Amino acid sequence: PMNEAMFTGSSPRSKADLERHADASVEAFLAAYGARPK
């Protein structure tokens, strides 16, 4: 996503692309910082 923004920042992203990136970001965050089972 960062490379796409740097090199194609002037072209708008589709709603599907934005949702895909948001979902992947949440998954990565939860994998790193999510609650651990006790």
C-alpha positions in Angstrom: 0.0 0.0 0.0 2.8 2.5 0.8 4.5 1.9 -2.5 1.2 2.3 -4.4 0.5 5.6 -2.6 4.0 6.9 -3.4 4.0 6.0 -7.1 0.3 6.2 -8.0 -1.0 8.7 -5.5 -2.9 10.7 -8.0 -5.2 7.9 -9.1 -8.1 7.2 -6.7 -8.5 3.8 -5.1 -11.7 1.7 -5.4 -13.8 1.0 -2.4 -12.8 -2.6 -2.7 -9.1 -1.8 -2.6 -9.6 0.5 0.5 -11.6 -2.2 2.3 -8.9 -4.9 1.4 -6.1 -2.7 2.8 -8.1 -1.8 5.9 -8.9 -5.5 6.6 -5.3 -6.5 6.2 -4.2 -3.7 8.5 -6.6 -4.8 11.2 -5.5 -8.4 10.9 -1.8 -7.4 11.2 -2.5 -5.2 14.2 -4.5 -7.9 16.0 -1.9 -10.5 15.3 0.7 -8.3 16.9 -1.3 -6.7 19.8 -4.5 -8.7 20.1 -5.6 -10.3 23.4 -3.8 -13.6 24.1 -5.7 -16.5 25.5 -5.0 -17.2 29.2 
